Amino acid sequence: AFSLDQELREQIIAGRRGHRLQNVSIKLDAVQIQALRKMATLRSIPYQTLIRELVAEGIRRGLRLAG
């Protein structure tokens, strides 16, 4: 079973985690990357920032559902 310390869980859901970034490598379809870049351009942010935002939201959503 997956579990997190309650304080860590609450910080993640509230978006209050620090910004110690770590590199990760993932493979995405070229069409997905193109879509991400266009979405990021519309929001005037770098596409890597958009990817981090989307991943963070997915984690928060998953934790709320599992809660």
Secondary structure, DSSP 8 states (H G I E B T S, - for coil): -----HHHHHHHHHT--------------HHHHHHHHHHHHHHTS-HHHHHHHHHHHHHHHHHHHH-
